[in-house]
Amino acid sequence: MNDAERPPIPAELKRRVLVEAGHRCAIPTCRHIDVEVHHIVPWEQCKEHAYENLIALCPNCHSRADKGEIDRKSLRIYKANLRFAIEKFSQFEMDVLFDLYTTPIGKGIPFPVYLSLLIKRLLDAGFVKIVPIGTGVKIGSIKATPDALLITDKGRDFVKSLGIEEIGY
Ligand SMILES: [Zn+2]
């Protein structure tokens, strides 16, 4: 490889990848403290340093990834898990987000508005939105009939950026 053709990873980008993994190997059962930045799709193929494609690995896991013992999809899942953890999304929220991702654009799923606290972080992130349906039936002051829950373009971009939607994670 000719190093002159490969620019170094910008310091800010490298820091972001390392902070994402807490300056430890991104493999949860490893978490070694010596870390290098690995390209999930090899540099030789992508010729760019993109955040979505970078993951912090220890030298040992790095060479296992280079040999294909840890494949790209696995690496994407490990990276996605780190990103969920940083965003503090719950497993329920991720299930909701992936479910909405598979619904046709503009279509939502019924969601009782009184349960919106369960998806607060998705709402706060602007990844989903609640669209009222009619006036609904109220029990006391609580609207008992569901509204529609929709994924936003931002939410779609987030799922897409994880690169794992095709494996139905
Ligand atoms: Zn490791």
Boltz pocket constraint, residues with backbone or C-beta under 6 A from the ligand:
constraints:
  - pocket:
      binder: B
      contacts: [[A, 25], [A, 26], [A, 27], [A, 30], [A, 31], [A, 32], [A, 57], [A, 58], [A, 59], [A, 60], [A, 61], [A, 62]]
      max_distance: 6.0
